[in-house]
Amino acid sequence: FESFDFDTKLSKSYDTVCSDQIVVNAVLRSLQYGSVYTGNCDGNTWRSFTCNQRRVLCVNCKLSCLPTVSCPSTSFTFNSCQNCKIRAAASAILRVKYSTVDLSPQFTQSLVVKSS
């Protein structure tokens, strides 16, 4: 996350990683279906919720749609459609690494087929 406040000339940046597969999956499901989710991962609190019918993703933030909390440069937030009156810019890169999981049954012994 990176933000810059044009009035104060202050910039903030924050890099974080979530390595907990359960939390990552829950965040992605929450973003997809519009449910509320809060999960702790690697010392950070990840939240996903909806504001003004738009999905929000934030790290170490409050579960709030108030502009003083959810606008750029006030927190580390992906929030594309908040009506903000501040003069600030924000950007973020979200990278998700995934892999396929083989769900076929695993046999512990050789299969024996008998003909009748």
TAMO-V360932 format. One record per run of one state. SS is the DSSP state (~ for helix, > for strand, _ for the rest). FROM is the first residue (numbers start at 1). TO is the last residue. If there is no record, write none. Layout:
ss:SS from:FROM to:TO
ss:SS from:FROM to:TO
This chain:
ss:_ from:1 to:1
ss:> from:2 to:5
ss:_ from:6 to:9
ss:> from:10 to:13
ss:_ from:14 to:20
ss:~ from:21 to:33
ss:_ from:34 to:36
ss:> from:37 to:41
ss:_ from:42 to:43
ss:> from:44 to:51
ss:_ from:52 to:53
ss:> from:54 to:59
ss:_ from:60 to:66
ss:~ from:67 to:70
ss:_ from:71 to:71
ss:> from:72 to:72
ss:_ from:73 to:74
ss:> from:75 to:78
ss:_ from:79 to:87
ss:> from:88 to:91
ss:_ from:92 to:116
